[in-house]
Amino acid sequence: MNLKTIGEIILFLWNTGILTALAYAGSRFLIAHTKNKNLLLLNEWAMQAVQYAETHFHSSTDKKKAALSFLTERLNANKLGLKFDDKQLDTVIELAVKQLKGNKLW
């Protein structure tokens, strides 16, 4: 294939809208993939935060505050702090506690 043929193929794909559809589908895939990675990181860091709090604090109130603080600092350090609200952080901490303790809350 020469450069002219490649150009004609690209022009054909553009004119038929196929290239636009492929670009849109690709961007949607990347957005979904990024969101999924962020959620996986959030869950992993929440588990680390709960394990840290369990190791270093004794009262349940202190543990929860420490875990939320640890998780918030980690998210902010990785520029993900604005992607999750307080309710989501609280929920993911509670789920990590359940997972760590076998469905028993603090």
GROMACS elastic network, one bead per residue, 0.5 to 0.9 nm:
[ bonds ]
;  ai    aj funct       b0    kb
    1     4     6  0.81562   500
    1     5     6  0.61922   500
    1     6     6  0.69076   500
    2     5     6  0.54865   500
    2     6     6  0.64839   500
    2     7     6  0.87895   500
    3     6     6  0.51533   500
    3     7     6  0.61491   500
    3     8     6  0.86735   500
    4     7     6  0.50662   500
    4     8     6  0.62279   500
    4     9     6  0.87106   500
    5     8     6  0.50502   500
    5     9     6  0.62341   500
    5    10     6  0.86753   500
    6     9     6  0.51055   500
    6    10     6  0.62309   500
    6    11     6  0.85679   500
    7    10     6  0.51438   500
    7    11     6  0.60766   500
    7    12     6  0.85384   500
    8    11     6  0.50097   500
    8    12     6  0.60433   500
    8    13     6  0.85845   500
    9    12     6  0.50634   500
    9    13     6  0.61929   500
    9    14     6  0.85640   500
   10    13     6  0.51066   500
   10    14     6  0.60949   500
   10    15     6  0.85889   500
   10    19     6  0.77618   500
   11    14     6  0.50209   500
   11    15     6  0.60578   500
   11    16     6  0.85828   500
   12    15     6  0.51756   500
   12    16     6  0.61738   500
   12    17     6  0.85636   500
   12    18     6  0.85711   500
   12    19     6  0.87690   500
   13    16     6  0.53441   500
   13    17     6  0.61820   500
   13    18     6  0.51531   500
   13    19     6  0.51203   500
   13    20     6  0.82036   500
   14    17     6  0.52318   500
   14    18     6  0.62561   500
   14    19     6  0.50851   500
   14    20     6  0.66766   500
   15    18     6  0.77687   500
   15    19     6  0.82170   500
   16    19     6  0.76866   500
   16    20     6  0.87202   500
   17    20     6  0.52283   500
   17    21     6  0.62240   500
   17    22     6  0.86550   500
   18    21     6  0.50474   500
   18    22     6  0.60979   500
   18    23     6  0.85398   500
   19    22     6  0.50965   500
   19    23     6  0.61107   500
   19    24     6  0.85645   500
   20    23     6  0.50799   500
   20    24     6  0.60969   500
   20    25     6  0.85622   500
   21    24     6  0.50859   500
   21    25     6  0.60916   500
   21    26     6  0.84633   500
   22    25     6  0.51083   500
   22    26     6  0.59888   500
   22    27     6  0.85314   500
   23    26     6  0.50528   500
   23    27     6  0.61323   500
   23    28     6  0.86291   500
   24    27     6  0.51586   500
   24    28     6  0.61979   500
   24    29     6  0.85942   500
   25    28     6  0.51347   500
   25    29     6  0.61540   500
   25    30     6  0.86922   500
   26    29     6  0.50820   500
   26    30     6  0.62677   500
   26    31     6  0.87001   500
   27    30     6  0.50911   500
   27    31     6  0.61901   500
   27    32     6  0.86292   500
   28    31     6  0.51193   500
   28    32     6  0.61557   500
   28    33     6  0.84800   500
   29    32     6  0.51937   500
   29    33     6  0.60098   500
   29    34     6  0.85446   500
   30    33     6  0.50011   500
   30    34     6  0.60495   500
   30    35     6  0.85746   500
   31    34     6  0.51539   500
   31    35     6  0.61973   500
   31    36     6  0.85830   500
   32    35     6  0.51357   500
   32    36     6  0.61031   500
   32    37     6  0.86162   500
   33    36     6  0.51101   500
   33    37     6  0.62194   500
   33    38     6  0.86740   500
   34    37     6  0.50864   500
   34    38     6  0.61899   500
   34    39     6  0.86862   500
   35    38     6  0.50523   500
   35    39     6  0.62386   500
   35    40     6  0.86403   500
   36    39     6  0.51610   500
   36    40     6  0.62141   500
   36    41     6  0.86409   500
   37    40     6  0.50752   500
   37    41     6  0.61644   500
   37    42     6  0.85602   500
   38    41     6  0.50822   500
   38    42     6  0.60973   500
   38    43     6  0.87009   500
   38    80     6  0.79089   500
   38    83     6  0.88083   500
   39    43     6  0.62311   500
   39    44     6  0.85965   500
   40    43     6  0.52241   500
   40    44     6  0.62078   500
   40    45     6  0.85973   500
   41    44     6  0.50665   500
   41    45     6  0.59840   500
   41    46     6  0.83644   500
   42    45     6  0.52206   500
   42    46     6  0.59738   500
   42    47     6  0.86338   500
   42    71     6  0.81036   500
   42    75     6  0.78514   500
   42    89     6  0.84461   500
   42    92     6  0.77634   500
   43    46     6  0.50624   500
   43    47     6  0.63062   500
   43    48     6  0.87324   500
   43    92     6  0.65648   500
   43    93     6  0.83309   500
   43    95     6  0.87764   500
   43    96     6  0.74559   500
   44    47     6  0.52670   500
   44    48     6  0.64132   500
   44    49     6  0.87255   500
   44    96     6  0.87648   500
   45    49     6  0.60289   500
   45    50     6  0.85827   500
   45    70     6  0.86401   500
   45    71     6  0.63462   500
   45    74     6  0.75480   500
   45    75     6  0.85127   500
   46    50     6  0.61764   500
   46    51     6  0.85517   500
   46    67     6  0.74303   500
   46    68     6  0.82167   500
   46    70     6  0.84697   500
   46    71     6  0.60547   500
   46    89     6  0.81438   500
   46    92     6  0.63845   500
   46    93     6  0.55466   500
   46    94     6  0.89442   500
   46    95     6  0.86496   500
   46    96     6  0.62081   500
   46    97     6  0.88572   500
   47    50     6  0.51701   500
   47    51     6  0.61557   500
   47    52     6  0.85520   500
   47    67     6  0.89749   500
   47    92     6  0.85870   500
   47    93     6  0.73390   500
   47    95     6  0.86949   500
   47    96     6  0.51496   500
   47    97     6  0.75438   500
   47    99     6  0.84555   500
   47   100     6  0.77239   500
   48    51     6  0.50818   500
   48    52     6  0.60751   500
   48    53     6  0.85898   500
   48    67     6  0.84411   500
   48    70     6  0.87250   500
   48    71     6  0.83487   500
   48    96     6  0.87363   500
   49    52     6  0.50595   500
   49    53     6  0.61551   500
   49    54     6  0.85779   500
   49    66     6  0.76710   500
   49    68     6  0.73490   500
   49    69     6  0.84064   500
   49    70     6  0.56815   500
   49    71     6  0.58961   500
   49    93     6  0.79061   500
   49    96     6  0.87702   500
   50    53     6  0.50241   500
   50    54     6  0.60205   500
   50    55     6  0.85385   500
   50    63     6  0.75430   500
   50    64     6  0.77886   500
   50    66     6  0.83059   500
   50    67     6  0.53677   500
   50    68     6  0.85730   500
   50    70     6  0.87939   500
   50    71     6  0.89427   500
   50    93     6  0.68656   500
   50    94     6  0.88864   500
   50    96     6  0.66820   500
   50    97     6  0.63799   500
   50   100     6  0.81197   500
   51    54     6  0.50909   500
   51    55     6  0.62234   500
   51    56     6  0.87264   500
   51    67     6  0.83085   500
   51    96     6  0.89182   500
   51    97     6  0.85364   500
   51   100     6  0.80032   500
   52    55     6  0.52211   500
   52    56     6  0.61938   500
   52    57     6  0.83611   500
   52    63     6  0.86103   500
   52    66     6  0.82142   500
   52    67     6  0.71862   500
   52    70     6  0.83637   500
   53    56     6  0.52844   500
   53    57     6  0.55504   500
   53    58     6  0.83303   500
   53    62     6  0.79232   500
   53    64     6  0.72676   500
   53    65     6  0.85433   500
   53    66     6  0.58320   500
   53    67     6  0.55515   500
   53    70     6  0.86094   500
   54    57     6  0.59134   500
   54    58     6  0.72638   500
   54    60     6  0.88621   500
   54    63     6  0.64413   500
   54    67     6  0.87688   500
   55    58     6  0.82147   500
   56    63     6  0.80418   500
   56    66     6  0.89485   500
   57    60     6  0.79740   500
   57    62     6  0.62970   500
   57    63     6  0.55663   500
   57    66     6  0.80294   500
   58    61     6  0.86611   500
   58    62     6  0.70823   500
   58    63     6  0.68598   500
   59    62     6  0.53372   500
   59    63     6  0.61871   500
   59    64     6  0.87739   500
   60    64     6  0.61956   500
   60    65     6  0.86390   500
   60   106     6  0.57452   500
   61    64     6  0.53084   500
   61    65     6  0.62661   500
   61    66     6  0.85467   500
   61   106     6  0.85077   500
   62    65     6  0.51649   500
   62    66     6  0.59502   500
   62    67     6  0.84313   500
   63    66     6  0.51379   500
   63    67     6  0.60128   500
   63    68     6  0.85534   500
   63   106     6  0.85849   500
   64    67     6  0.50801   500
   64    68     6  0.60958   500
   64    69     6  0.84498   500
   64    90     6  0.86887   500
   64    93     6  0.77981   500
   64    94     6  0.87079   500
   64   106     6  0.83291   500
   65    68     6  0.51979   500
   65    69     6  0.60242   500
   65    70     6  0.84933   500
   66    69     6  0.50379   500
   66    70     6  0.59689   500
   66    71     6  0.84796   500
   67    70     6  0.50759   500
   67    71     6  0.60654   500
   67    72     6  0.84713   500
   67    93     6  0.71876   500
   68    71     6  0.51259   500
   68    72     6  0.59630   500
   68    73     6  0.84891   500
   68    89     6  0.70790   500
   68    90     6  0.72002   500
   68    93     6  0.72009   500
   69    72     6  0.51198   500
   69    73     6  0.60787   500
   69    74     6  0.85215   500
   70    73     6  0.52944   500
   70    74     6  0.62055   500
   70    75     6  0.86979   500
   71    74     6  0.50946   500
   71    75     6  0.61447   500
   71    76     6  0.85810   500
   71    89     6  0.78627   500
   71    93     6  0.86085   500
   72    75     6  0.51292   500
   72    76     6  0.60779   500
   72    77     6  0.84797   500
   72    81     6  0.65911   500
   72    89     6  0.80944   500
   73    76     6  0.51356   500
   73    77     6  0.60093   500
   73    78     6  0.86350   500
   73    81     6  0.80617   500
   74    77     6  0.51382   500
   74    78     6  0.63979   500
   74    79     6  0.87164   500
   74    80     6  0.84628   500
   74    81     6  0.81997   500
   75    78     6  0.52190   500
   75    79     6  0.61496   500
   75    82     6  0.84152   500
   75    83     6  0.88766   500
   75    84     6  0.89106   500
   76    80     6  0.56569   500
   76    82     6  0.78489   500
   77    80     6  0.76340   500
   77    81     6  0.79406   500
   78    81     6  0.76216   500
   79    82     6  0.75826   500
   79    83     6  0.86643   500
   80    83     6  0.54647   500
   80    84     6  0.75045   500
   81    84     6  0.62776   500
   81    85     6  0.82297   500
   82    85     6  0.71336   500
   84    87     6  0.81862   500
   84    88     6  0.61036   500
   84    89     6  0.68096   500
   85    88     6  0.54105   500
   85    89     6  0.64242   500
   85    90     6  0.87761   500
   86    89     6  0.50854   500
   86    90     6  0.60780   500
   86    91     6  0.85277   500
   87    90     6  0.50735   500
   87    91     6  0.60827   500
   87    92     6  0.85994   500
   88    91     6  0.50704   500
   88    92     6  0.61225   500
   88    93     6  0.85607   500
   89    92     6  0.52112   500
   89    93     6  0.61586   500
   89    94     6  0.86238   500
   90    93     6  0.52072   500
   90    94     6  0.62507   500
   90    95     6  0.87066   500
   91    94     6  0.50901   500
   91    95     6  0.61730   500
   91    96     6  0.85918   500
   92    95     6  0.50309   500
   92    96     6  0.61164   500
   92    97     6  0.86025   500
   93    96     6  0.50768   500
   93    97     6  0.62286   500
   93    98     6  0.86870   500
   94    97     6  0.50642   500
   94    98     6  0.62461   500
   94    99     6  0.86305   500
   94   105     6  0.70762   500
   94   106     6  0.83252   500
   95    98     6  0.50157   500
   95    99     6  0.61267   500
   95   100     6  0.85171   500
   95   103     6  0.83546   500
   95   105     6  0.86834   500
   96    99     6  0.50125   500
   96   100     6  0.60012   500
   96   101     6  0.84695   500
   97   100     6  0.50481   500
   97   101     6  0.59356   500
   97   102     6  0.80622   500
   97   103     6  0.76175   500
   97   104     6  0.73866   500
   97   105     6  0.62770   500
   97   106     6  0.72048   500
   98   101     6  0.52524   500
   98   102     6  0.54531   500
   98   104     6  0.53186   500
   98   105     6  0.57524   500
   98   106     6  0.84488   500
   99   102     6  0.52825   500
   99   103     6  0.60382   500
   99   104     6  0.82468   500
  100   103     6  0.77946   500
  100   104     6  0.85128   500
  101   104     6  0.55072   500
  101   105     6  0.74535   500
  101   106     6  0.87778   500
  102   105     6  0.87015   500
